[in-house]
């Protein structure tokens, strides 16, 4: 599959299917970009505060950036962004 932003949904769905099939005993799946910093002790503590009822139904979380989001208003830019969004 060609690497581009239009295939992200398909790639993420394939990741979830693979995870469900191949990691039946895993409690969590963490997906992050290669340039992301994960504070593992803080992340571990947070994940263990989530209600088990919520986890049994499936939990998908993300980071919501508060305040003003940076925008690129150049319509010819590869990184042009029109709205704030949830990262993840």
C-alpha positions in Angstrom: 0.0 0.0 0.0 1.3 3.4 -1.0 2.4 5.6 2.0 0.2 8.7 2.0 -2.3 10.5 4.3 -5.3 9.1 2.3 -4.5 5.5 3.5 -4.3 6.3 7.2 -7.8 5.0 8.0 -7.2 1.7 6.2 -3.8 1.3 7.9 -5.3 2.0 11.4 -8.1 -0.5 10.8 -5.6 -3.1 9.7 -3.6 -2.4 12.8 -6.6 -2.9 15.1 -7.6 -6.1 13.3 -4.0 -7.4 13.6 -3.9 -6.5 17.3 -7.2 -8.2 18.1 -6.1 -11.4 16.2 -2.5 -11.6 17.4 -2.6 -10.1 20.9 -5.6 -11.5 22.7 -4.2 -11.1 26.2 -2.9 -7.6 25.8 -4.8 -5.0 27.8 -3.9 -1.9 25.8 -2.6 -0.9 22.3 -0.7 2.4 22.1 -0.3 4.0 18.7 2.0 7.0 18.5 4.1 8.7 15.8 7.8 8.0 15.7 8.6 11.5 16.9 6.2 11.4 19.9 7.5 11.3 23.5 5.6 8.9 25.8 6.0 9.2 29.5 5.5 5.6 30.3 5.0 5.8 34.1 2.4 8.6 33.7 0.7 6.8 30.8 0.6 3.5 32.8 -0.9 5.3 35.8 -3.5 7.0 33.6 -4.5 3.8 31.9 -5.1 2.1 35.2 -7.5 4.8 36.3 -9.9 4.2 33.5 -13.1 2.4 34.6 -13.0 -1.3 33.7 -16.6 -1.0 32.4 -15.4 1.5 29.8 -12.5 -0.7 28.9 -14.7 -3.8 28.4 -16.7 -1.9 25.8 -13.6 -0.6 24.0 -11.8 2.7 24.7 -10.2 4.9 22.2 -8.6 8.1 23.5 -6.7 10.9 22.2 -5.1 14.2 23.2 -7.2 17.3 22.8 -5.1 20.4 22.6 -6.6 23.3 24.5 -6.2 26.9 23.7 -5.4 28.3 20.3 -4.3 25.8 17.7 -1.6 26.8 15.2 -2.8 27.0 11.7 -1.3 27.3 8.3 -3.6 29.3 6.1 -1.6 28.9 2.9 -3.9 26.8 0.6 -0.9 25.7 -1.5 1.0 24.3 1.5 1.2 20.6 2.1 0.5 21.3 5.8 -2.5 23.7 5.3 -5.0 23.1 8.1 -8.4 24.6 8.3 -9.7 23.5 11.7 -8.3 22.4 15.1 -8.3 18.6 15.4 -7.6 15.8 17.8 -4.1 14.4 17.5 -3.5 10.7 17.7 
